[in-house]
Amino acid sequence: MIYLDISAAVHSKAGQGRYSQSLAEALDALQPGRFGVFFNQGTDGRLPPSLAHLPQSRVRLGYKPWRMSVLLGNLSHISFRRLTPGAELFHATEHLLMPLPGLPTVLTVHDLIYKLFPQHHKRLNYWYLNLAMPIYCRRASKVITISEASKRDIVTHYGLEPGKIEVVYEAAAPHFRPPPPQQIEAVRRRLGLPEQYLLHLGTIEPRKNLSRLVDALTIVRRTHPDMKLLLAGARGWLYHDFFHKIEAEGLSDVVLSPGWVEDEELPAMIAAARLAVQPSLYEGFGLPLLEHMACGQVVASSNRSSLPEVGGDAAAYFDPENVEEMAAVILRLLADDDEREDRRQLGLEQAARFSWERAARETIAIYDGLLAA
């Protein structure tokens, strides 16, 4: 049996949670009966119903105690094999690899944000990842990452052989598709969405560059005074300065933060926006770009890291550190209906190039290669 660690999905961690759940579902659909799931349930974790039928192994520790246990186990060469009974291979889908001597292992490295932007991480998390990740990368039989940009970062900073790293792209979940007008209006009324808004989808944290997006919005509102900014996503970390800025500048009624939005309502929220904006300074993949485009929404995007790789010709790009350029791209897209329609069509085509079935097939090929060796 091949085990996947789906702890991130059990605890609804945004990007990594989507990744582990979507991959597990796609793998099970292709080869039923071959896969089981492992997870740290903690005190409040909930197994996604779509994975409840799979064989399960679990622990019940808090997030920090479990991470420290795994690190100390690696440093002390203590085997955790008893937690994966009957395993022939183990896939760690977040940045945490148990010591499993004699067992082929795959580690997904989503990004090196902690390495490239240490100022955007809490001190303890920064310390842990900088100590632990080189160990996990060396111990893994194979590393999967989610973009060529992230692969370059891993090779540069950890000195891994490029041949040890495989790029397997993520994809938008199937429910991200253009919703019908009646669904858009129903969600608009239910959530009280404004008539005119720019949408940012993602966790609120410093590298998302939302402070500059607010500055760009101020410029946009000179010609679009009714335009608001909707931040759909949970609060991550180090966000207090950002919300203090919103209050200090009197923008509490302009910059709206509804928090976590249920998956079934996201496509309509995306489609109801005038435009989606992803100004991040760094993304390992940038899944919201595909989710926006799959719903028929146009995206103004940062030109950094993996984002051009994912957005292709469909997104309109800007320098995320140049507020005036960001505002100019947003204003151009708001004014030009023809360009918006062209990019909408390109976005639907771009999103269709990515699928979880393809990701699952490529991942299975990696598993089979390790097992054959």
N, C-alpha and C positions, 0 to 999 in steps of 0.2 A: 504493500500500500504506500502511496505517496501522500505525505502530510503537507498541508499548507497552514502556515500561521496566519489566522485571520483576526488576531486580537484588535487590530485597528478598526475593523468593521464592527466587531462586538461593542466597541466603545465609541462608534460613530465619529471617528477622526476623519475629518473632511477628505482630503485627497488620497491619503493612504488607505482609508477605510473604503472608499469607492473602488480603489485599485484591487484590494484583496478580495472584496466581495464579488466584483464583476469577473475577475479572473477565475475564482473558484467556481462560479456558476457556469462560465463558459467551458472550463475544463470538464466539469461533471456532465455537461450536455454532450460533449464530444465522446467521452469515454466513461460512461456510467460504471460505477463499481470500483474504479481504480483509485479514487481519491478519498482522503479523510481530512478533517480539520483539527487543528490544535489552536487553543487560545487561552489567554489569561483572562478569566472572567472578572477578577477583582470583586468588588462588592456590589456593583450595579450594572455589569455588562449584560447585553442582550444579544443572543445569537440571532442573526437574520433568519426569518422563517424560510427563505428560499434555500438555506443550507442546513436546516434542522434534520433532514433525513440522512445526512452523511455521518459516517463513523466519527466519533469525537474523542479527543483527549484534552483535558483542561487542568489549569491550576487556578487557585483563588487567592492571589496576592494583590496588594496595592500596586499601582503603576511603578512607583519608585522602588519599593522593595524587590519587585520582580526584575527590574532592569539591573539593579545592583547584584542580585543573585546570579543572573546570567553572566555579568562581567566577572564576578569573583569566581564563578565556575570555570570560565575560560582561563583566568589567570592561575588558578589552582589545579587545572587539568582534571576537574571533577566531571564525570560523565553524567549527562541528563538523559541517557538513552531510555531509562525506564518510563519517561514521559511520552515516548513515541512507540508504543508496543506494536510489533509487526511491521515497522517502517522499513521500506527499501530506499527511500529518499525523503529529504525534508527541505521544504522551501520556506525561507524566512522572507515574508513580503514587506516587512518594515525594518528599520535599522536596528535589528536585535537578533543575533544568531546564537542559539544555545550550543554548548559544547557537546557534540555528538560524534565521538571518535569512531572511525570505521564506517560511518554512514555518509554517502554522498550528500552534499548540501548545496543549495542554491540560495544566494542572497540578493534581494532586489535593493539596489541603492538608488533612491529617487533623486537625490540632489546632494550637493555639498554646501548648502546655505550656511551651516554652522562654521565652515572653514573659510568661506569667501566673505561672509558678513557677520563676523563675531559680535559686532556691536548690536546686532538685531536679535540676539539670543540671551536668555537668562543665563547667569553665570554658571549655575550648576549644570544646566543642560549642555552648555558649551564645553565645560570640563569633561563631562561624561562622553560626549560624542567624539571629541578629539582624542580621548584615550582609547575608547572602545572600537571605533569604526576601522582603524587600521588593522586591529586584531581580527575583527569579523571578516574583513575583506580578504585577508591572508588565509584564514581558516576555511572560507567557502571554497567548494570545488569549482563553482562557476558563479560569476556575478552577472545579473541582469540589470540593465538600466533602461531608462525610458526615453532617452533622446541621444543623438550624437553629441550634442553640447555637453550633456552630463558625462558621457563616456570620456570626452576629452578632459574634463575636470578630474575624473577619477585617475586617469593615466598620469596627468600632470602632478597631482598632489599626493598620490599614494604609490606611484611607480609600478602599478600593476601592468603586466603584459597585455597589450590590446586584445590578444587572442583569448584571454580569460574572460573578457567582457562581451556580452551580447546585448544589442539594442532591440527591445521589443516595445513597440509603441502601444500606448493606451488608446482608448476610444470613448466616445460618449455612450452612455447607456441607451438602450433602445427607445425609452420613453421620451428622450430628447428629440422631438420632431416638431414641425410647424403645427401649432394647435389651431383648431377652427375658431372663427371670430367669436362665437357664442361662449366658448370656453375662456377666451381672453377676457371678455367683458364680465363673466361670472367671477373670475379670480380678481379682476380689478375692483369689483364692488366688495367682495368678501374681505379682501386685504386692505381696502381703502387706498389703492394706489393713486398717485397724482396723475394728472393728465399728461404732463410733460416731464419726463425724467431720463437721465442717463443712469445706466445700471453697471455696478461693479459686483461681480460674483466671486466670493472667496473669503477666507479667514481674514480678520482685521489684525494686521501685524505690521511692523515697520517696513519690511522689504516690499510690501505691496504698494508703497509710494503714494498712499492716499492723501497725504498732506499736500503734495504738489497737485494732485488731481483736484482738490478743493480750490487751490489757487487758480487752476485753469478754469474751473467752473465759474469763479468770480468774473473772469474775462468773458466767458460765454454768456453770462447773464446780462452783460451790457446790451446785447442785441436780442437775447432770449430771456427776458426778465422772469418768466414763469418756470424756467427750467430748474429742476431739482436733481439731486443725486441720491440714488437708492443703493445702500450697501447691504447686499444680501449675503449673509454669512456670519458665523459665530465670531465672538471676540477671542483672539488667540492670546497674545502676550505683548507686553510693552506698548499698550494702546492708550494709556492714560493721557499722555501728552497730546495725542491726536484729538481726543474728545474735549480736552481743555481748550484746544485751539478753536474747535467748532463753537463752543460756548463763548469764548472771548471775542470772536468775530461776529457774534449774533446770528449764527447760521443754523441754529437748532431746528428751525422750521424748514430749512432748505436741504440740509444733509440728513437723510433719514436712515436709521439703522434698525430694521425690524428683527435682526438676529437671524437665527437658523430658520430657513424656509423649507417646508416639507417637499420632498422630491416631486410629488405629483403636481405641485403648484408652480414649480420652477419654470417649465416650458412656457406657460402663459405669462408669467412675470417677465421672462426674457423677451417674449414677442411683443409685449405691451410697451416696452421701452422705446424711446426714440433712437437710442444708440447704446451699444455696450462699450465700455472702456476698461482696458486691462493695462494699467500703467506700471506693472511690477518691475523692480530692478533686477529680479532674477527668478526664474522658474525652471525646475527640473524638466517639466513638460508643458504645463499650462493648459490643463484639461478644460477650464472654463471657455477657452477660445473655441474648442470643438463643440462644447455644449451650446454656446451661443449660435454658432454657424449652423449646427444641426437643426436648430429651431427657426432658422431663417432670419436671424438677426445679424446685422452688420457690426463689425468690431473695429474700434480704433485701439491699436496695441503698441506697447513698448517694443522697441527693436532690439532688445537685449536677450542674451542666453538662448534658450530653446524656442522662444516665441515665434520668430520668423520661420523656423523649421516646421512648426505646427500649423501656423496660419497660412503659409504659402503665399500665393498671390491674392488671396481673398481679403486679408486684413489690410487696413491702412496704418502705416507705422509712423512713430515719432520717437525722438530722443526723450526718454523718461525723465531726464534731469533738466530738460528745457521746457519750462512751463508755457512760454509763448508758442513754441512749436506744437505742444500738446493741444493747446486751445485752438490753434489754427487748423489742425487736422479735424478736430471735433466740429468746428464751425463750417469747414468745407463740406463735410459729410452731411451735416444738417441742412445745408443750403442746396446741395446738388442731388436731386432726386434720381437722375440717370446714373450717377456714380454709385449711389446707394443700391439701386436695383441690380447693377452689374455685380457689385460685391456680394450682394445677397445670393445671387445665383452661383457665383464662384465659391461662396462659403458652403452652400449645400453640397456642391461637388467635392470640395476639400474634405468636409466631414465624412462623406461617404467612403473616402479612401481608407479610413481607419475603422476597424471592427474588433470586437472582443473575440469573435470566432478566429480571426487571423492571429490575434495575440495568443490565444490558447494553442493553436496549432504550432506556432513558433516556439512556445514555451514547452510543449510536449516534445518537440524535436530536441530541445536542450536536455530534458530529462532522459530521453531515450539514449542520447549520446553518452551521458554520464553512466547510465546503467550498463550500456554495452561495453564501456571501458573497464 
